[in-house]
């Protein structure tokens, strides 16, 4: 059976109860993969002071400092350590009884090329599909690009002329018998008024 490697971890082996005097804490590494360097940050109780840090690798590098309650530790390995081995020994001394806790210890390990190792893989979060963008030269549905010709739509139904009410063209005599204008012998409906004679009694048309 092939199983996935556990995550890289550097953990302190803590005593089961309170510490009252100077105590040495082994620092163990698990699943180192290609780790050649490690950086640790460990927040200790307020009344605990680090007195010494020893490197388990005879030719490795070690730098440490305590800033307030936080222990900062940098380790460099000549070769990749074996899993389950001790890489350092931390000596601490409390001013009064204290309980150590590894919950506030963070680790960052790197390979020989400086890249992070042992970082758990994360599943990418699906993102919403972005709306399509319009690039130069493309057109949006319903629009026409400059320089192109619209093709006329030949599927439209042609209009049918309405023949129910024909209109006579101007000047065409009506053939409707009820229309007085259809009978040439009929008198005009509204005869023109006679032109009155001028005041002097001359001229004019009766």
Secondary structure as UniProt FT lines:
FT   STRAND          9..12
FT   STRAND          23..30
FT   TURN            33..34
FT   STRAND          37..43
FT   TURN            46..47
FT   STRAND          48..55
FT   TURN            58..59
FT   STRAND          61..67
FT   TURN            68..69
FT   STRAND          70..76
FT   TURN            83..84
FT   STRAND          86..94
FT   TURN            103..104
FT   STRAND          105..110
FT   TURN            112..113
FT   STRAND          116..117
FT   TURN            136..137
FT   TURN            141..142
FT   TURN            146..147
FT   TURN            154..155
FT   TURN            170..171
FT   TURN            177..178
FT   HELIX           180..182
FT   TURN            184..185
FT   TURN            199..200
//
